[in-house]
Amino acid sequence: MTTVAATRPAPTARTGTHTAGRPHRSERRAGALLTAPFFVIYLVFLIGPLLVGVVLSFFNTTTVKDGLGEFVGLSNYSEVIGDPQFWDAMWHSVLFTLLTTPPLVILAMAAAILASRVRRGRVFYRLAFFAPYVVPSSIVALIFLWMYTPQIGLIPKIFGAVGLPVPDFIGSTSGGWTAVTLMTLWWTFGFNFVLYTAAIQDVPSDVYEAAAIDGAGPWQQIRHITVPMLGRTTSLVLILQILASLKVFDQIYLLLGGGPDQSTRPVIEYIYDTGFTSYRGGYGAAATMVYFVVIVVISAAWYGLRRRRATRTAA
């Protein structure tokens, strides 16, 4: 007697009622619930204010009266674009970016590389480089204001001790830019330092060992191994630093107040003055939108360049 076994199709691997490889409905629900708080915060504190600013920019809104005020269309934008003070403030933000971005990138990379090669006290150096970054800007500005004060400040005394003319750090334009640049370097140096330190730790030690066997010295290893392998981190640090420098406000406002004679006033301080000192909320919102577009264009251009370079490298 021959028994014919009934052939059945192989069961499909499933998780609940869904095929393998697809998340279960409960998993999707859990993911939505976990991301919901961030999504709500993002809408309320980022997208919401942006939309409110767009609406205010079309009205003659004032910060001392309730309501939107009179609808003025694009007149606020045309006034912003035609205001030379706005473009002077924009240039001051760009100048600050040019003064601070290169040293903050180069010095942070150099310090991270040197600190990674220190055998003793490595934790101390990392803490010492990062510690100023967590100090509030108001405290940093107060410290440096004391240091820059003529006759009693530490820095003028150092200049006088070595026989150099003491710059007017607070009362002159060139001295003001020097003062705020030095303060920014000391204050924000630690963030880029941490990014480079984390990237250096990801470099395989086998690469350095192979280079040492081939006779490469420490400086050759840094030049031909460490620096090239930090290329992606350098790109990230560069764009983050450019955006952060373009948004400068607190250190210039606290240290110099945009002076002397508004010669160091950045664009965000210009927006602050028009919106909260001159009480022109609608005009300040229009200036903010123009500046927002400039930031978005810079970010998009940088992203396009990076993507094109990555495509060429992959090809």
Secondary structure by P-SEA (a helix, b strand, c coil): ccccccccccccccccccccccccaaaaaaaaaaaaaaaaaaaaccaaaaaaaaaaaacccccccccccccccaaaaaaaaacaaaaaaaaaaaaaaaacaaaaaaaaaaaaaaaaacccaaaaaaaaaaccccccaaaaaaaaaaaacccccaaaaaaaaaccccccccccaaaaaaaaaaaaaaaaaaaaaaaaaaaaaaccaaaaaaaaaacccaaaaaaccccccaaaaaaaaaaaaaaaaaaccaaaaaccccccccccccaaaaaaaaaccccaaaaaaaaaaaaaaaaaaaaaaaaaaaaaaaaaaac
